[in-house]
Amino acid sequence: MKAILVKQPGGPEQLVLGEYEKPLPNPYELLVKVHATALNRADTLQRQGKYHPPKGASPLLGLEIAGEVVEAGYNCTRFSKGDKVFGLLPGGGYAEYAIIDENMAMPLPESLTMEEAAAIPEVFMTAYQALFWLGKLQPQERVLIHAGASGVGTAAIQLARVHKAEILTTASEFKVHACKELGAHKSINYQEVPFEDEVLAFTNNEGVDLIVDFIAGPYFNQNIDCLRTDGRLVILASLGGGKVDEFDLRKILVKRLQVIGSTLRSRTKDYQIKLTKEMSQFAIPYFNDGTIKPVIDSVYDWQDAAEAHRYMEQNKNIGKIVLRVS
C-alpha cells in the first residue's frame, strides 16, 4: 500500500509518499480503507525522533482516521465490510489502509464528511478526558483553557459550553475571536498581557476551578495563582518547557489544589475503549444536531503532508489540519 514515510528523523522535508506493507487485522480488528486522517503535535514530534510510538503500534504517523471497513476480523460483531467508521489509533493513519480495534471504532455520523470525522477522535477524546475524567468539571464551574484555538482547545471549549461551564481561554491576537465564537465567555490575548491579571479581573479575584494546560513550565506559577480553593490543573503537554525555576509549594497546600498530568496515547487499550464509548455517547448527538462541530482549519492532499506539517509548526492554524487520502 501507499503510505507517508519518514526518511530519517528531522524536518517536514523528511516526509515522503512511499510503499509500506499493508496491515493484517487480527480477529478483533477492522481493516479500514482510509479516506482522511489529521495532524497532531505527536506526529511532528515523532517525525523529529522525539516521540516514539507505543509498543506494538504501527511506526507510521497518524493517530486518527475516517474511512470504510474493507475487512472485519472473524470475532468482530459491531461492524462489517462497507461500514463507514472513524476513530483513534496508536499509529498508522497516514496510509491507504489502517487497522483499528473494533471497540475503538465509531460509526460515522451521517451529518459529517470523512474529513470532518477524521478531525474528531484525538482532540475530542483528549478534551473529554481532561475536562470530565481528570478535571471533574461541573456545570457552572469556571474553566480556563489554554491554546483555545488549537484542536484540543476548540474541542474543549465546545464540550465545556454544552456542559454549561463558564469558559475562559488564552490565544494569540488573531485567534481570540475564534474562541469567543465557539463559546468562550472571555478570551485573553496572552501575547499582550499576563493572563493571570485578566483571569483574576474577570472573576473578581476568585479565580477558576479548572485549568487545561499544554504549555507547562512558563505558565505554572500563573496557573497556580489563577486557581481558586480546591482547583484542579490538568497538564497535557509541555510545549513551553518542562521546568519551573522557582515555586512555593505551600500554595498547593493552602488552596488544596490538584496538579494532574496525563497523556492519552500511552494509556491502556481498555482505558481508551472506555473513553471512546463514553465520549461518543456524550458527543455524537451534539455532532448530529450541529450543537458542536469539528473545527477544521485546512485540508491538504496527503501527498502534501510535508507542507501540512510545516504549516502546523508555524502555529497559524485554528482547529485541525486534515489530510485527504486519495
N, C-alpha and C positions, 0 to 999 in steps of 0.2 A: 504494500500500500504506500501511498504518498504520505509524508509527514514533515513537519518543520523540525529540523535537526539543529543542534548546537555544535558547530565545527570544533570549537575549543572555548573554554571559559573566557568571557570578555564582553565587548560592547554589542550593540544591536546588529552590527555587521556580521556577527558570527552566526546569525540565523539564516538557514538555507532550506529550500524545499528539496527533499531527497526521498530515498526509498528506505522503508523500515518494515520489519516483519509484522504481518497482520496478527493481532492478538487472538487467542482462542478462549472462549468463555468456559468457565467451569460450570458444574451443574446448577449453581445458584446465581449465575451471572447472565447478563444480556450483552450481546454484541450489537453495537449501535452504529449505523451509518451517520457520521457527524455532519450536520448542516451548519452549525455555528458553535463557536467557543468564545471565551472572553479573557481579557488580560487581568492579571492580578500582580500585586507587588512581589509576591512569591516567585512569579515567573521571571521577573527581571533579576531577582537575587539568585535564582537557580542558574540562569543564563551566565551570571558572573562567577559561578562556582562558590557562592556564599551560602547556599541553602540547598541541602541535599534532600531528595525525596525520601519518604518513609520506607522502611524495609519492605520489600516485596512489591512496591509501587512501580509503575512504568517510569522509566527515566525521561520520557518525553515531557515537555512542558504542557500545561493546560489542566486547570482544576475544575472545569465545569463544561458541560456540553448540552446541546439540544439536537435531537435527531430522530431517526426512525430505527426501530428494532429490526434487525435482519436475521437474528438467530437468538433463541432463548434456550438456556440450559434446561436439561430434562427435569430438573426439580423446581423450575420456575412456575409459578401459578398466577401471578398478578398480571403479567404482560406476555404478549406473543408477537410473532412476526407481523410487521406492519404497524404496530402501535407507535405513536409519537410520544417521546419522553424527554425529560430533561433532568439534570441532577449534578451532584458534586462528585468529583473524582479525587483520588490521591495523586493523580498524574495521568498524562496520556491524551489530553484533549486536543492538542494541536496535530490532529491526524485525520485521515479519511474514515478510520474506524476506531472505536474505543470500547472497552468493556466497563460495565458498571454493575455492582451488586444490585440485584433486583430490588432489594429493600431500600436502596439509596435512590432509586429512580422515582420520578413523579410524573403523572400523566400531564401532557401538555395542555394547558387551558385553551379552549377554542378561541378565546379572545386575544391570544398572544401569537406573534410570529416566532419563528425559530430564533431570530436574533434577539428578540425581547426575552424569550425564555432563557437563553444562554447567559443573559445578564443578571439572572436572579440568584442562583444557588449559593455561591460563595459569600456574596455580600449580605444577602438577607439572612442566611443561617448564622453568619458571624454576628450580625447586628442583633438578631433574636437572642442568641446565646448571651451576648454582652448585656443587653437590656434586662432580660427576664430571668434567665437561669442564674447568671452571676450577679447582676446588678439589682435583682429583686425590685425592679421599678414598679411602683404602684400608681394608680390614677391620681391625678392632682399633684404628684410629686414633681420636683424640678430636676431636669437632666441637662447637663452641658455636654454637647457632642463636638469634639474637636474634628478638624478636617471635614466639616459638614458637607462640602461639595464633592467629597470622594465617593467611591462606590459604596463602601460601608456606611459613610456618613449620610448619603441620600436615602439609603435603606433605613437607617436608624431613625432619621427624622420622621419618616412616614409611619414606621411602626409605633414610635412614641406618640405620634399625633392621634392615631386611631385608639391608642390606649389612654388618651385624654391626659397626657402629661404636659407640663409647661416646659417648653424647649428653648434652650439657648445653644448657639453654635459659634464656632470660630471658623473663619475662612479668609482668604485673601480678598483684596478690594473688589475684583471683578466677579467674585463668586458669592458675595454676601447676598445679593438679590435672589439668586437661585435658591439659597437656603430658606429665605423668607417665603418664596413661592411654594416650597414643599411643606411649609407648616411651622417653621421656626418663629417663635414669638420675639426673639432677639438674636440678631446675627452680628458678630463682632469682627471687625477687620483687625486681625492680630498684628498686622504689619504697621498699624497706625498708633495703637495704644496697648499697654499691658492688659491682657484680657481680664485679669483679676479685678482691676479697677471697674471695668464695665459690668462684670458679673455682680459684684457687690453693690454697685449703684442701682442696677436694675432690680435686685432682690431686696433692697432696703437693708443691706448689710447682713441679710440672713444666710446667703449662700445657697448652694444647690444640694440635692440629696444624692445625686449620682453623676459621675463624670465618666465618659467613654473616651479614652485617650490612645493615640497612636504615636505620639512624639516622645514621651517618656522623660529622659533626663532634664532637658531645658524647661519643661513645663511642671516638673514635680512640685516645687515649692509653691508656685501659684495655684496648682491644683489643690493641694492640701489646704491652703488658705481660703479657697473658694467653697470648700465643703462645709456643710452645717453639721451639727452634732448627729452622730450615727450615720454619717455619709459614707458612700462607697466609691472607690476609684478603681475602675477596670482598665488595665493597661493591655492593649492588644498588639502593640509593636513598639519599636524604639527607633523611629525614623530620625529623631534628632540626636540620638546617642543614648547610651545606657548608664551613664554615670551622673551622680549628683555630688557636687563638690562639698556642700555643707547643708545639713538639715538637722532640725531639732526634733528628735523622735517623740518628745513629750507632747507635741501637737496631736499625734495619733492617739495617745493615751487620753488626753484631756477631752477630746471630742468623740472618743470611742469610734474611731474610723476603721474602715476595712480597705486594705490595698490588695487587689486581686490581679494576678497576671494570668494570661491564657493565650493559647494558640488553638486553632481548630484542626489543622492538617495532621497534627501528631496525635490527636485523640483516637481512642479505640473505635473500631468499626461499630460496635454496639452503641457507643455514645453517639456517633454520627447518625446512625439509623434512627435512634430515638429522637434526635434533634430534627432530622428530616421530616419525620412523621408529625411532630408537634408543630414545627414551623409551617408546614404545608397546610395542616388543618386550620391553623390560625389565619394564614395569609392568603391562600388561594381564593377564598370567597371575595376578598377585597380586590384581588387582581381581576377577577371575573367581572366585578361591577365597576371597575375603574377607580375605586377609592384610593388604592395605592398602585404604583406602576414602577417597572424597572426604568431607571433613568439612564439613557444611552447618550453618550457624548458623540460618538462617531463609530462607523462601521467600515472596516478595511477588508479587502480581499486577503485571504490568508497568505498569499504569495508576498504581500506587503507587510508581513509580521515585523520585520526589522524596523520599518517606518513607524508602525504602531507602537513598538517598544520605545523608540526614540521620542515619540510624542508623549507617552506616559511619563517618561523620565524628565520631561520639561515641566511637569505639573500643571499643564494647561487644561486638562480635561475636567469637565463637570459630569460626574457619573461614570458609567462604564464605557470601556473601549472594547468593541466586539470584532471578532474575526469571522467572516463568512467563508465557510469551507466549500470550495467548488470542485 
